[in-house]
Amino acid sequence: VQRDVLAPAGKLGILIANTTKYGPAVHTIRPGSPMEGLMFVNDIIVSIDDVDTSEYTAEQITKLMKETVREERKITVLSAHR
């Protein structure tokens, strides 16, 4: 299922890994993260603010998130969760 998640400004408390052929995936969601219940381990990040990230590395995703840390972000994921 592809869905959009609105991530608040600030640190998200998630770790990204290059684990799939479809793009970088969520590896860890830290306890207390504002993304708990919105994103899940193994969700594939396909875009951030409508920028296609399917070819990005985990490092590139992390860099993009840091550059927009003061803004709300729309993260589009492929997920087994609805």
N, C-alpha and C positions, 0 to 999 in steps of 0.2 A: 504494500500500500504506500503510495506517495502522499506525504502530507507536509504542511507548513507548520513550523513551530516558531512562535514569537519569543525571542530570547531578550531578557531585560538588559539594560546597560549594566556594565560591571563584569567581573569575572564569573564564568559559568560553572566552574568546577567539573569540567569534563576533560578526559584525555582521549586523543585521537590516535588511531593506528592505521597503517596501510595493510589492511587485512583482506580485502576483497578485490576481485577483478572488475567490480563496478565503481570502485572509488574508495576513499578513506572512510573508515567506520569508527563509531564510538567504541572505545576500549573499556573505559571506566567512567562511572558517574560517582563523584565523591559524595559522601553523606552530607546532607544539608545544602546540596547544590540547588539553585533555582530551577534546574532542568529535571529534577527528580519527578517522575510521572509524566514528563513531556517528551523526553528522549529516553532511549533505552540502549543498553549494550548491544552492539552489532547493527544499530541503525547506520545506514550508509548516507553520508552527507553529499547530496548532489548539487546543492547550490546554497550560496549565502547572499542575501539581498539580490536575488536573480542573477548572480554571477555563477556560471557553471563551474563547479569545483570537482567534477567527476575525474578529472585528470590530475588534480592536485595531490601533493604528498601531505603527510600529516604535518610536516613542518610548515608548509605553505598555508594550510588551513589555520594552524595556530597563529602564524604571523598575521593573517587577515583578521582573525578574531581580536588580536591585540590592537591592531590599527583602528578597530571600530569599538573598542571597549567602552567608550563613553556614550554609545548610541544603542537603541533597540535594534535588534537584527532579526531578519526573517531567515530561518534556516529550513531548507527543504530536505527532507530525508525519505529514504526508502526504508520501510519498517515492516516487521511482522505484526506490530501492534497498530491498532486503529486509533 
